[in-house]
Amino acid sequence: MNQPPRVPPRFVPTLTEVVQVAAPPAAPPAFDALAFEEQLVHRVMQRVDALLEQRVRQAVTHVIEEQTRSLLPRLREELDSVVRGSLSEALAQELASPR
């Protein structure tokens, strides 16, 4: 039962560096067609929204400019009538007031 201590052999190999075991390559992610379609629809809708905003702004600007051009002659006539009427009324009041 009592045995003398064991003496290791004289040339015992020693570990001097850590060896990494390469992990098996991960399987490529599965293609998610539904997620791809949703992303595509989202991006397309963002572009459509931006284009529509720009085009509607241009169309409204064009319509307002045309309406303003067509209103100018009527506005001038109306302003001329209001100014003449106001001038006539003020002149009549001035002439009618005692001094």
Secondary structure, DSSP 8 states (H G I E B T S, - for coil): ---------S------S---------------HHHHHHHHHHHHHHHHHHHHHHHHHHHHHHHHHHHHHHHHHHHHHHHHHHHHHHHHHHHHHHHHS--
